[in-house]
Amino acid sequence: METPTPAPTAPSSATEPRTSYLEEKAFKARTLLIFGTVTEVTAADVTRRLIALDADSADPIDVLVSSPGGHLESGDAIHDIVRFIAAPVNMIGTGWVGSAATHLYLAVPRERRYCLPNTRFLIHQPSGGAGGPASDIAIQAREIIKARERIARTIARETGKPLEIVLDDISRDRWLSAEEAVAYGLVSRIIERKTELRPT
């Protein structure tokens, strides 16, 4: 007679109360975190929270960003929803803010873009791994060029830099320290305390 196979053990729920507590505190503090790679899952979660916070109050929402970037269209979704809602949003860079994360970071007016002292920023053109028939590769190449121009226009609009200079700057990886990001126009102010968040 075979020994019965034990039923799978359900994952421990010991951390669930703690997670719920932190989620509730973050909601009450009107604070959102965008950490790690930007994906469709990230975009769905962040946009859902932004809409909920906007419905809850017209008070500012603080978004902390530490991300190398990721899926461009997911960054687009967050960028557009930040601009769509009525509540003002403060973007606070920390760690590093790169690629698609820089794009979503630029969704708010310059006076609401902050970073902590050790933040690094990365701007560059989109990349893609084109494959398949030659006709498909040509289509993908055209789409990358269009995305590059769109990203450059956003950076130019939000920094005040001429489009030609931005296009040249993003032709290769361009890293900026917190101070360099302020000089470039990506960031309004470097802050060290939450009390410094209010726009000048």
ROVEX-865984 format. One record per residue: residue in one letter; z, x negated, y of N, C-alpha, C in turn. Coordinates in steps of 0.02 Angstrom, whole numbers, padded with zeros to 5 digits, always signed. Atoms other than C-alpha are relative to their C-alpha. Layout:
// residues N
AZXYZXYZXY/...
This chain:
// residues 200
M+00000-00042-00060+00000+00000+00000+00000-00044+00062/E+00006+00041-00061-00050-00069+00169+00059+00013+00046/T-00052-00007-00050+00082-00104+00298-00030+00031+00062/P+00028-00032-00060+00055+00013+00446-00004-00049+00059/T+00008+00042-00060-00012-00075+00600+00042+00029+00057/P-00041-00027-00055+00113-00060+00742-00044+00025+00058/A+00037-00027-00058+00054+00045+00888+00003-00049+00057/P-00001+00046-00057+00004-00056+01041+00056+00017+00048/T-00055-00010-00048+00146-00080+01162-00030+00011+00069/A+00024-00014-00068+00116-00004+01333+00022-00055+00047/P-00020+00052-00047+00118-00128+01477+00066+00017+00032/S-00065-00011-00031+00287-00150+01553-00008+00030+00069/S+00003-00032-00066+00317-00038+01703+00056-00025+00045/A-00056+00026-00039+00459-00146+01768-00020-00016+00071/T+00021+00019-00067+00355-00201+01916-00025+00059+00042/E+00029-00057-00036+00290-00027+01961+00043+00024+00059/P-00040-00021-00058+00439+00027+02069-00005-00049+00058/R+00004+00050-00052+00430-00138+02163-00067+00004+00036/T+00066-00006-00030+00242-00119+02190-00004+00061+00045/S+00000-00062-00040+00263+00060+02252+00040-00009+00064/Y-00043+00013-00059+00402+00003+02369-00038-00041+00052/L+00038+00043-00046+00292-00135+02443-00059+00038+00031/E+00056-00040-00026+00143-00016+02459+00024+00046+00056/E-00027-00046-00049+00251+00109+02552+00020-00037+00065/K-00020+00039-00058+00322-00025+02667-00062-00023+00040/A+00061+00022-00034+00147-00093+02705-00033+00057+00037/F+00030-00058-00033+00085+00082+02745+00038+00017+00063/K-00041-00016-00058+00231+00116+02861-00007-00052+00055/A+00010+00054-00049+00203-00053+02945-00072-00001+00026/R+00071-00004-00019+00017-00007+02962-00033-00069-00007/T+00025+00067+00015-00029-00173+02882-00042+00001-00064/L+00045+00005+00056-00173-00210+02764-00015-00073-00015/L+00018+00068+00019-00212-00368+02666-00069-00002-00032/I+00064+00013+00033-00386-00430+02622+00003-00072-00023/F-00008+00067+00028-00355-00579+02509-00046-00008-00060/G+00044+00012+00058-00473-00658+02383-00072+00021+00014/T+00071-00014-00006-00656-00625+02351-00013+00073+00019/V+00019-00067-00021-00734-00475+02437-00047+00030-00052/T+00040-00033+00052-00801-00357+02303-00006+00074+00017/E+00005-00072-00009-00849-00174+02287+00069+00033-00009/V-00068-00026+00011-00672-00142+02221+00043-00011+00062/T-00036+00015-00061-00598-00229+02373-00020+00048+00056/A+00026-00043-00054-00709-00128+02491+00024+00071-00009/A-00023-00069+00012-00664+00038+02408+00074+00007+00017/D-00072-00004-00012-00478+00000+02417+00016-00006+00075/V-00014+00012-00071-00479-00066+02596-00023+00059+00043/T+00026-00055-00040-00588+00074+02666+00042+00063-00011/R-00043-00058+00014-00481+00206+02579+00065-00005+00040/R-00062+00009-00037-00324+00133+02658-00010+00006+00075/L+00014-00005-00072-00404+00117+02829-00007+00073+00021/I+00009-00070-00016-00455+00300+02826+00067+00037-00002/A-00066-00032+00005-00280+00353+02769+00044-00018+00059/L-00040+00021-00057-00196+00250+02905-00025+00031+00065/D+00029-00032-00059-00316+00319+03035+00020+00073+00004/A-00020-00071+00001-00275+00497+02981+00074+00008+00015/D-00073-00005-00009-00089+00459+02988+00021-00008+00073/S-00021+00014-00069-00083+00393+03167-00056-00037+00037/A+00048+00036-00041-00185+00324+03311+00027-00069+00020/D-00029+00066-00016-00071+00170+03320-00043-00056-00031/P+00040+00056+00027-00150-00002+03289+00015-00015-00073/I-00005+00022+00070-00181-00062+03112-00009-00076-00001/D+00005+00073+00006-00150-00247+03072-00032-00018-00067/V+00034+00021+00061-00271-00323+02945+00004-00076-00005/L-00003+00072+00012-00231-00496+02876-00054-00020-00049/V+00057+00020+00040-00382-00586+02806+00007-00073-00022/S+00004+00067+00028-00383-00737+02690-00048+00004-00059/S+00052-00011+00050-00546-00738+02593-00058-00048+00009/P+00059+00043-00004-00690-00853+02549-00064+00039+00012/G+00059-00042-00005-00808-00705+02567-00015+00032-00066/G+00019-00033+00063-00905-00628+02425-00062+00042+00009/H+00056-00045+00000-01020-00478+02412-00014+00024+00071/L+00016-00014-00070-01108-00457+02580+00004+00074+00016/E+00001-00071-00016-01135-00269+02569+00070+00031-00003/S-00069-00024+00001-00951-00243+02525+00035-00019+00065/G-00024+00019-00065-00907-00341+02681-00027+00045+00055/D+00032-00047-00048-01030-00230+02776+00038+00066+00002/A-00034-00065+00004-00939-00074+02714+00066-00003+00039/I-00064+00007-00035-00770-00137+02778-00013-00007+00075/H+00018+00010-00070-00849-00196+02942-00015+00067+00034/D+00022-00062-00031-00928-00026+02974+00056+00052+00003/I-00055-00048-00001-00774+00077+02927+00052-00019+00053/V-00046+00022-00053-00664-00029+03043-00026+00025+00068/R+00030-00023-00063-00785+00016+03184-00004+00076+00004/F+00008-00072+00005-00797+00197+03125+00065+00038+00017/I-00063-00036-00011-00612+00246+03129+00021-00003+00073/A-00022-00003-00069-00524+00292+03290+00056-00048+00016/A-00057+00045-00012-00367+00186+03270-00024-00071+00013/P+00019+00070-00012-00382+00011+03345+00025-00045-00056/V-00017+00046+00054-00378-00132+03221+00008-00070+00028/N-00010+00071-00016-00305-00307+03245-00019-00040-00062/M+00017+00045+00055-00387-00439+03134+00039-00065+00009/I-00039+00062-00002-00275-00586+03091-00024-00046-00057/G+00022+00048+00050-00353-00735+03002+00057-00044-00022/T-00049+00046+00028-00245-00841+02888-00030-00034-00060/G+00031+00035+00057-00286-00972+02757-00071-00020+00018/W+00070+00011-00020-00474-00966+02767-00036+00066+00003/V+00041-00059-00010-00600-00838+02825-00072-00022-00002/G+00068+00026+00008-00775-00870+02762-00051+00052-00017/S+00058-00038+00022-00946-00794+02741+00007+00075+00014/A-00006-00073-00009-00935-00604+02712+00067+00019+00032/A-00065-00014-00031-00751-00611+02763-00003-00011+00076/T+00010+00010-00072-00802-00682+02933-00036+00060+00030/H+00039-00058-00023-00925-00538+02949+00046+00061+00011/L-00044-00058-00009-00791-00405+02921+00053-00014+00053/Y-00048+00020-00052-00670-00503+03032-00028+00015+00070/L+00033-00010-00065-00796-00484+03175-00011+00074+00017/A+00009-00072-00012-00788-00293+03165+00037+00024+00062/V-00041-00022-00056-00660-00285+03305-00017-00039+00064/P+00014+00036-00063-00674-00332+03490+00037-00067+00001/R-00028+00067-00001-00636-00514+03529+00075-00001+00017/E-00071+00001-00021-00469-00472+03613+00047+00020-00057/R-00041-00019+00057-00408-00404+03446-00009-00045-00061/R+00010+00048+00054-00459-00555+03342+00047-00059+00009/Y-00051+00053-00002-00316-00675+03306-00005-00043-00062/C-00009+00037+00062-00279-00812+03183+00064-00040+00004/L-00059+00042+00004-00130-00912+03125-00023-00073+00005/P+00020+00068-00019-00128-01099+03165-00041-00039-00051/N+00034+00040+00051-00192-01167+02998-00062+00033-00029/T+00058-00035+00025-00336-01046+02975-00064-00041+00010/R+00067+00030-00007-00511-01114+02941-00052+00055-00007/F+00054-00050+00001-00672-01017+02969-00064-00033-00026/L+00064+00024+00025-00841-01035+02884-00053+00051+00017/I+00059-00042-00012-01005-00965+02948-00060-00033-00032/H+00062+00026+00030-01168-00985+02854-00046+00058-00017/Q+00048-00052+00017-01323-00892+02801+00014+00024-00071/P-00011-00025+00068-01320-00782+02645-00041-00040-00050/S+00037+00033+00053-01374-00857+02480-00012+00049-00056/G+00015-00044+00056-01449-00779+02327-00034-00038-00056/G+00033+00031+00058-01505-00825+02153-00059+00042-00021/A+00060-00039+00015-01681-00757+02148-00026-00016-00069/G+00028+00010+00066-01755-00731+01976-00047+00057-00017/G+00046-00053+00020-01884-00628+01883-00071-00015+00021/P+00070+00009-00019-02067-00601+01922-00007-00025+00072/A+00012+00029-00066-02141-00688+02074+00005+00053+00055/S-00003-00053-00050-02158-00521+02165+00072+00019+00017/D-00071-00015-00012-01971-00487+02143+00034-00055+00039/I-00029+00057-00036-01926-00662+02202-00020+00004+00074/A+00023-00006-00069-02031-00633+02359+00039+00054+00037/I-00038-00055-00030-01941-00468+02392+00071-00023+00016/Q-00068+00025-00010-01771-00551+02370+00003-00050+00058/A+00002+00050-00055-01820-00693+02487-00005+00036+00067/R+00006-00038-00062-01872-00567+02621+00066+00033+00019/E-00064-00033-00013-01706-00475+02603+00052-00050+00023/I-00047+00051-00021-01607-00637+02620-00013-00020+00073/I+00018+00016-00069-01702-00678+02780+00024+00055+00048/K-00023-00056-00042-01665-00504+02849+00076+00000+00007/A-00073+00002-00002-01481-00521+02803+00023-00057+00044/R-00017+00057-00042-01475-00693+02886-00006+00018+00074/E+00010-00020-00070-01545-00621+03048+00052+00051+00022/R-00050-00051-00016-01425-00474+03041+00069-00032+00012/I-00064+00035-00007-01274-00588+03016+00000-00040+00066/A+00004+00040-00062-01333-00702+03157+00006+00044+00061/R-00005-00045-00057-01353-00553+03275+00072+00023+00010/T-00070-00021-00006-01176-00496+03236+00043-00056+00030/I-00039+00057-00027-01104-00670+03268-00016-00010+00073/A+00020+00009-00070-01205-00685+03429+00031+00054+00044/R-00027-00056-00039-01150-00514+03489+00075-00008+00011/E-00073+00001-00003-00966-00544+03452+00028-00065+00029/T-00024+00063-00029-00955-00724+03516-00030-00014+00068/G+00035+00014-00063-01075-00719+03663-00047-00059-00005/K+00046+00057+00009-01176-00863+03589-00072+00024-00002/P+00071-00018+00007-01367-00859+03606-00019+00003-00074/L+00020-00010+00069-01449-00797+03446-00032-00063-00030/E+00034+00060+00026-01554-00956+03430+00051-00052-00022/I-00052+00049+00018-01397-01065+03429+00035+00021-00063/V-00034-00025+00060-01312-00954+03300-00044-00011-00062/L+00046+00009+00057-01466-00958+03187+00000-00073-00022/D-00002+00071+00017-01463-01148+03196+00067-00018-00032/D-00067+00016+00026-01274-01155+03166+00010+00023-00071/I-00012-00027+00067-01281-01048+03009-00052-00024-00051/S+00049+00026+00047-01428-01141+02933+00033-00044-00053/R-00041+00039+00047-01295-01250+02849+00072+00026+00007/D-00071-00019-00005-01110-01222+02814+00029-00028+00065/R-00032+00021-00063-01018-01229+02980+00074+00018-00004/W-00073-00010+00004-00829-01252+02963+00030-00007+00069/L-00034+00004-00064-00716-01220+03111+00075+00006-00010/S-00073-00005-00001-00531-01253+03135+00019+00060+00044/A-00023-00055-00043-00426-01122+03224-00020-00012+00072/E+00017+00017-00069-00451-01212+03389-00076+00004+00012/E+00073-00002-00007-00639-01231+03360-00025+00073-00002/A+00020-00070+00004-00651-01046+03314+00012+00036+00066/V-00013-00028-00066-00572-01000+03480-00054-00022+00049/A+00052+00026-00045-00694-01113+03573-00068+00031-00014/Y+00065-00028+00019-00840-01038+03476-00005+00074+00019/G+00000-00070-00017-00787-00861+03519+00015+00046-00058/L-00019-00042+00058-00741-00802+03344+00068+00031+00009/V-00071-00019-00006-00556-00791+03388+00019+00004+00073/S-00026-00006-00068-00467-00733+03544+00058-00048+00011/R-00060+00041-00010-00300-00818+03519+00028-00023-00067/I-00039+00024+00057-00202-00924+03395+00071+00023+00011/I-00068-00024-00007-00033-00845+03363+00043-00027-00057/E-00047+00021+00051+00122-00892+03265+00049+00056-00018/R-00048-00054+00011+00225-00732+03279-00034+00068+00007/K+00028-00067-00003+00188-00548+03252+00008+00030+00069/T-00011-00026-00067+00259-00512+03424-00055-00019+00049/E+00055+00022-00044+00107-00602+03498-00064+00040-00010/L+00060-00035+00020-00014-00475+03426-00031+00044+00054/R+00029-00048-00047-00036-00360+03574-00054-00033+00043/P+00056+00030-00039-00203-00387+03663+00020-00014+00072/T-00014+00017-00070-00199-00471+03832-00042+00044+00046/
